[in-house]
Amino acid sequence: MTQTADSASAPPTRWDTSRSAASGLPTHVPLAVQTRGDVVEGVHYGSVAVINADGTLAWEAGDASRPFYPRSALKPLQAVALVRAGLDVPEELLALSAASHSGAPKHRDGARRILALHGLDVSALANTPDLPYGVAEREDWLRAGGSADQLCQNCSGKHAAMVAVCKLNGWTVQDYLDPQHPLQQLVATTVEELTGEAPAAWSTDGCGTPLPALTLAGIARAYGRLAQAAANDGGNGTLGAEAAVARAMSANPEMVAGEGRDVARLMRLLPGSVAKDGFEGVQLVGLPDGRAVAVKISDGGDRARMPVAVRALTVLGVPEAGPDGALAELASAPVLGGGRPVGSFTALDTAFPETPASA
C-alpha cells in the first residue's frame, strides 16, 4: 500500500517540545557543545537550577522542577542522617561515607576501618560487588589479579557507615537496605528536611540503597544548607551533622572522589565548597554562603556536567568560575585533530544569563 504525504502516520517535520511535555518527557535545553573547526559536532541537553542563599530559585534552565534521580549526589544527605544517628569517625572516614570513591587502597582500607571500629567486617556489606571506579585504580587492581568485590565498589564507604550506624543503634544489620528499616526511614526524613520537599517517587540505586526522586531545585537547596552550615560553625568542637559532613568533604576531597577526579579538583580550587557528582550526568555544588548549583545532563553523559556546573557558577558571580579564574581548567576541554587543538568542548553561553543572579 502506498502512503500519501498527508497520511496520519507521517512523521512530523520538526520536534514539537509541547509533545515532549505532554508525553511526560523532561523539557531539557541545549547546555554544552563540542565544535570541530567551525562546525558543531555534538550537543548535550540538560537542566540547571541555581539557588539563592535563602533557598529560593535564582535562575533555572530547562526543567529544574521535574523530579529526577540524583544517584550518588544523594550521598552527602545520607551521611548527614548517619551522623545524626551517632556515626562518629575520623574526618577522612566521614568524607568516605559520602563518597563515590575511585577504589584506591586508601579508599578500600578506609571502608575496612569504618567496619573494624564497630566490630564488623566485609560480610556485613550488601552493596553490589564491582571493580574500582577509577581508571588507573581499576588497571592496577586487575594487574594484581583482583576481581570485582564490595570494598572496590565506589559506594563501599557509605555502606560501611550504614552498617556501623545499625550496630551503634542496635538495629538489625542484615536488612539495612530495606526501605522500612529504621536507618532508611531516618534517611528519608533527613532528605525531606534538607531539600524542603517530599520525594516524588522511590526506586533503588545501583548499589542497592533506596533512591528518592527529587527536583534539581530541592537537592541544590540541600547542598547550599550543608556548605553554609560548615561556614557558619564557630569551630568550637560542636559541629552539627550538616556542618560535619560538609567540612569533612571539603577538607578531604580525594576521599570523596579520587586523585585527578574533577569533583576533588573543584573542592580544592573553591575552598569551602561541597561538590558531588552522580551517575547519569548529575553534578551538585554548594557554596559557603548558602548558594548552590544543580545540573542534570539529559543523555547521562559524564563529560558535560562539570563544564555546565562551572558555567552556572558564573551566574552566581563566583570569581573563580570566570574565564581567568581557578576553575577555568574545569570549564572546557580542547578537541584534538592530528594531535593539535581544532575545536573545543564547553558550555553554551547562550543558555545562561549574561548578568549574575541575585544573592
C-alpha positions as CSV (number, residue, x, y, z in Angstrom):
1,M,0.0,0.0,0.0
2,T,1.4,3.4,-1.0
3,Q,1.4,6.0,1.9
4,T,0.4,9.5,0.9
5,A,2.2,12.6,2.1
6,D,-0.7,13.7,4.3
7,S,-1.0,10.3,5.9
8,A,-1.7,10.5,9.7
9,S,1.3,8.2,10.2
10,A,3.8,10.6,8.5
11,P,6.5,11.9,10.9
12,P,6.5,15.5,12.0
13,T,8.9,17.8,10.1
14,R,10.3,19.1,13.4
15,W,10.3,18.0,17.1
16,D,7.5,19.7,18.9
17,T,8.5,20.4,22.5
18,S,4.9,20.6,23.6
19,R,4.7,17.0,22.6
20,S,7.6,16.2,24.9
21,A,5.9,17.9,27.8
22,A,2.6,16.2,27.1
23,S,4.3,12.8,26.9
24,G,6.0,13.2,30.3
25,L,9.5,13.7,29.0
26,P,11.6,16.4,30.6
27,T,11.9,19.6,28.6
28,H,15.7,19.9,28.7
29,V,17.5,22.6,26.7
30,P,20.9,22.7,24.9
31,L,23.7,23.4,27.5
32,A,27.0,22.3,26.1
33,V,28.6,21.9,22.7
34,Q,31.6,20.3,21.1
35,T,32.9,22.1,18.0
36,R,35.4,20.9,15.4
37,G,36.5,23.7,13.3
38,D,33.5,25.9,12.7
39,V,31.0,23.1,12.9
40,V,29.1,22.0,16.0
41,E,29.9,18.3,16.3
42,G,28.0,17.4,19.4
43,V,25.3,18.9,21.7
44,H,24.4,18.0,25.3
45,Y,20.9,18.9,26.5
46,G,20.0,19.2,30.2
47,S,18.6,21.3,33.0
48,V,20.2,23.6,35.7
49,A,19.0,25.0,38.9
50,V,20.8,28.0,40.6
51,I,19.7,28.6,44.2
52,N,20.0,31.8,46.3
53,A,21.3,31.7,49.9
54,D,17.8,31.7,51.3
55,G,16.9,28.5,49.3
56,T,14.8,30.3,46.7
57,L,15.3,29.7,43.0
58,A,17.6,32.3,41.5
59,W,17.6,31.0,37.9
60,E,16.8,27.9,36.0
61,A,17.3,26.4,32.6
62,G,15.3,23.5,31.2
63,D,13.2,21.6,33.6
64,A,14.5,22.2,37.1
65,S,11.2,21.5,38.8
66,R,10.7,18.0,37.4
67,P,11.7,15.1,39.7
68,F,14.8,13.1,38.8
69,Y,17.1,10.6,40.5
70,P,20.2,12.3,42.0
71,R,22.0,9.0,42.2
72,S,25.3,9.3,44.1
73,A,24.8,13.1,44.6
74,L,22.4,11.9,47.4
75,K,25.3,10.6,49.5
76,P,26.1,13.8,51.5
77,L,22.4,13.9,52.6
78,Q,22.6,10.2,53.6
79,A,25.8,11.0,55.5
80,V,24.0,13.7,57.5
81,A,21.4,11.1,58.6
82,L,24.2,8.8,59.6
83,V,25.9,11.4,61.8
84,R,22.5,12.3,63.3
85,A,22.2,8.6,64.2
86,G,25.5,8.5,66.0
87,L,28.2,8.0,63.4
88,D,31.5,9.4,64.9
89,V,34.5,8.6,62.8
90,P,37.7,10.5,61.9
91,E,37.1,13.2,59.4
92,E,38.6,11.4,56.4
93,L,36.3,8.4,57.0
94,L,33.3,10.7,57.3
95,A,34.2,12.1,53.8
96,L,34.5,8.5,52.6
97,S,31.0,7.9,53.9
98,A,29.7,10.4,51.4
99,A,32.0,9.2,48.6
100,S,31.9,7.7,45.1
101,H,35.5,6.8,45.5
102,S,37.9,5.5,42.9
103,G,38.7,2.3,44.6
104,A,42.3,3.2,45.6
105,P,44.0,1.4,48.5
106,K,43.2,4.3,50.9
107,H,39.5,4.0,49.9
108,R,39.3,0.3,50.4
109,D,41.3,0.5,53.7
110,G,39.1,3.3,54.9
111,A,35.9,1.2,54.4
112,R,37.6,-1.6,56.4
113,R,38.5,0.9,59.2
114,I,34.9,2.0,59.5
115,L,33.8,-1.6,59.8
116,A,36.5,-2.6,62.3
117,L,35.8,0.4,64.5
118,H,32.3,-1.0,65.0
119,G,33.2,-4.7,65.4
120,L,32.2,-5.6,61.8
121,D,33.8,-7.0,58.7
122,V,33.1,-7.1,55.0
123,S,30.5,-9.8,55.4
124,A,28.1,-7.2,56.8
125,L,28.0,-5.3,53.5
126,A,25.2,-5.7,51.0
127,N,26.4,-3.4,48.2
128,T,26.9,-4.8,44.7
129,P,30.5,-6.1,44.0
130,D,32.3,-4.1,41.4
131,L,35.8,-3.2,40.1
132,P,37.4,0.1,41.1
133,Y,35.7,3.1,39.5
134,G,38.9,5.0,38.8
135,V,40.6,4.0,35.5
136,A,44.1,3.8,36.9
137,E,42.9,2.1,40.1
138,R,41.0,-0.4,38.1
139,E,44.0,-1.2,35.9
140,D,46.3,-1.6,39.0
141,W,43.7,-3.9,40.6
142,L,43.3,-6.1,37.6
143,R,47.0,-6.3,37.0
144,A,47.4,-7.6,40.6
145,G,44.8,-10.3,39.9
146,G,41.9,-8.6,41.6
147,S,38.2,-9.1,40.7
148,A,35.0,-7.4,41.5
149,D,34.3,-7.1,45.2
150,Q,32.3,-5.0,47.6
151,L,35.2,-2.9,49.0
152,C,36.3,-1.8,45.5
153,Q,32.7,-0.7,44.6
154,N,32.6,3.1,44.8
155,C,29.8,3.1,47.5
156,S,31.6,0.9,50.0
157,G,32.3,3.8,52.4
158,K,28.7,4.7,52.6
159,H,27.6,1.1,53.1
160,A,30.3,0.5,55.8
161,A,29.0,3.6,57.6
162,M,25.4,2.4,57.3
163,V,26.0,-0.9,58.9
164,A,28.1,0.8,61.6
165,V,25.2,3.0,62.5
166,C,22.9,-0.1,62.7
167,K,25.4,-1.7,65.1
168,L,25.5,1.5,67.2
169,N,21.8,1.7,67.5
170,G,21.0,-1.9,68.0
171,W,19.2,-2.1,64.7
172,T,19.3,-5.3,62.6
173,V,22.2,-5.3,60.1
174,Q,21.3,-7.9,57.5
175,D,18.3,-5.9,56.2
176,Y,19.7,-2.4,56.4
177,L,18.8,-1.7,52.7
178,D,15.1,-2.4,53.3
179,P,13.2,0.9,52.8
180,Q,11.2,0.2,56.0
181,H,14.4,-0.3,58.1
182,P,14.8,2.4,60.8
183,L,18.0,3.6,59.1
184,Q,16.4,4.1,55.7
185,Q,13.4,5.8,57.4
186,L,15.8,8.2,59.1
187,V,17.5,8.9,55.7
188,A,14.1,9.6,54.1
189,T,13.2,12.1,56.8
190,T,16.5,13.8,56.6
191,V,16.3,14.1,52.8
192,E,12.9,15.7,53.0
193,E,14.1,18.1,55.7
194,L,17.2,19.2,53.8
195,T,15.6,19.5,50.4
196,G,12.4,21.1,51.6
197,E,10.3,18.7,49.6
198,A,8.8,15.2,49.7
199,P,10.3,12.8,47.2
200,A,8.1,12.3,44.2
201,A,8.9,8.6,44.0
202,W,11.4,6.0,45.3
203,S,13.5,3.4,43.5
204,T,16.7,1.5,44.1
205,D,20.2,2.9,43.3
206,G,22.9,0.7,41.6
207,C,24.5,-0.1,44.9
208,G,21.2,-1.3,46.4
209,T,20.2,1.7,48.6
210,P,16.7,3.3,48.4
211,L,16.8,6.2,46.0
212,P,14.3,9.2,46.0
213,A,13.3,11.3,43.1
214,L,13.9,14.9,43.8
215,T,13.9,18.2,41.9
216,L,17.1,20.0,40.9
217,A,16.0,22.9,43.0
218,G,15.4,20.7,46.0
219,I,18.7,19.0,46.1
220,A,20.6,22.2,45.3
221,R,18.9,23.7,48.3
222,A,20.2,20.9,50.5
223,Y,23.8,21.4,49.2
224,G,23.6,25.1,50.0
225,R,22.5,24.3,53.5
226,L,25.4,21.9,54.1
227,A,28.1,24.3,52.8
228,Q,26.6,27.2,54.7
229,A,26.4,25.1,58.0
230,A,30.1,24.5,57.8
231,A,30.9,28.1,57.1
232,N,28.8,29.3,59.9
233,D,30.1,26.9,62.6
234,G,32.2,28.6,65.2
235,G,34.8,25.8,65.3
236,N,34.1,25.1,69.0
237,G,34.0,21.3,68.6
238,T,30.2,21.1,68.5
239,L,29.7,20.7,64.8
240,G,26.2,19.8,63.7
241,A,25.6,17.0,61.3
242,E,25.3,19.2,58.3
243,A,28.5,21.1,59.1
244,A,30.4,18.0,60.0
245,V,29.7,16.3,56.7
246,A,30.4,19.4,54.6
247,R,33.6,20.2,56.4
248,A,34.8,16.6,56.0
249,M,34.1,16.6,52.3
250,S,35.8,20.0,51.7
251,A,38.9,19.0,53.7
252,N,39.2,15.6,52.2
253,P,38.1,15.8,48.5
254,E,40.3,12.9,47.4
255,M,38.4,10.6,49.8
256,V,35.1,11.9,48.3
257,A,36.3,11.0,44.8
258,G,39.9,10.2,44.0
259,E,43.2,11.6,42.7
260,G,42.6,13.6,39.5
261,R,38.8,13.4,39.6
262,D,37.2,16.7,38.7
263,V,35.0,16.8,41.8
264,A,38.1,16.7,44.0
265,R,39.8,19.3,42.0
266,L,36.8,21.7,42.2
267,M,36.7,21.4,46.0
268,R,40.5,22.1,46.2
269,L,40.1,25.1,43.9
270,L,37.0,26.5,45.5
271,P,37.6,26.4,49.3
272,G,34.6,25.8,51.4
273,S,32.5,24.3,48.6
274,V,30.8,21.0,48.8
275,A,30.7,19.1,45.4
276,K,29.5,15.7,44.4
277,D,28.7,14.0,41.1
278,G,26.3,11.3,40.3
279,F,25.7,8.8,37.6
280,E,23.6,9.8,34.6
281,G,25.1,13.3,34.3
282,V,24.5,14.8,37.7
283,Q,26.6,17.5,39.4
284,L,26.0,19.5,42.6
285,V,28.0,22.3,44.1
286,G,27.1,24.1,47.3
287,L,28.8,27.4,48.3
288,P,29.7,28.6,51.8
289,D,27.2,31.5,51.6
290,G,24.3,29.0,51.1
291,R,24.0,29.4,47.3
292,A,24.2,26.3,45.1
293,V,24.1,24.8,41.6
294,A,22.5,21.6,40.4
295,V,23.0,20.1,36.9
296,K,21.4,17.2,35.1
297,I,22.6,16.2,31.7
298,S,19.8,14.6,29.8
299,D,21.8,11.9,27.9
300,G,23.6,10.8,31.1
301,G,27.0,11.6,29.6
302,D,29.7,12.4,32.1
303,R,31.8,15.0,30.1
304,A,29.2,17.8,30.2
305,R,28.2,18.0,33.9
306,M,31.3,19.8,35.2
307,P,31.7,22.5,32.4
308,V,28.0,23.2,32.7
309,A,28.3,23.4,36.5
310,V,31.2,25.8,36.3
311,R,29.4,28.0,33.8
312,A,26.4,28.0,36.1
313,L,28.6,29.3,39.0
314,T,29.3,32.4,36.9
315,V,25.5,33.1,37.1
316,L,26.1,33.5,40.8
317,G,29.1,35.7,40.2
318,V,31.7,33.3,41.6
319,P,35.0,34.9,40.5
320,E,36.8,31.5,40.4
321,A,34.4,30.4,37.7
322,G,35.2,33.2,35.3
323,P,37.5,32.9,32.2
324,D,40.6,33.8,34.2
325,G,39.6,32.1,37.4
326,A,40.9,29.0,39.1
327,L,38.0,26.8,37.8
328,A,38.8,27.6,34.1
329,E,40.6,24.3,33.8
330,L,37.3,22.5,34.5
331,A,35.2,24.7,32.3
332,S,36.3,23.5,28.9
333,A,38.5,20.9,27.1
334,P,40.2,21.1,23.7
335,V,39.1,18.9,20.8
336,L,42.1,17.4,19.1
337,G,42.7,16.6,15.4
338,G,46.0,15.1,14.5
339,G,47.3,15.8,18.0
340,R,46.6,19.5,17.9
341,P,43.5,21.6,19.1
342,V,41.0,22.0,16.3
343,G,37.9,22.8,18.4
344,S,36.6,22.9,21.9
345,F,34.1,21.4,24.3
346,T,32.4,24.0,26.5
347,A,29.1,25.2,28.0
348,L,26.8,27.0,25.6
349,D,26.9,30.7,26.6
350,T,23.5,31.4,25.1
351,A,21.9,29.0,27.6
352,F,23.0,31.2,30.5
353,P,22.1,34.8,31.5
354,E,24.7,37.5,31.0
355,T,24.5,39.0,34.5
356,P,24.8,37.3,37.9
357,A,21.7,36.2,39.6
358,S,20.7,37.9,42.9
359,A,22.4,36.7,46.0
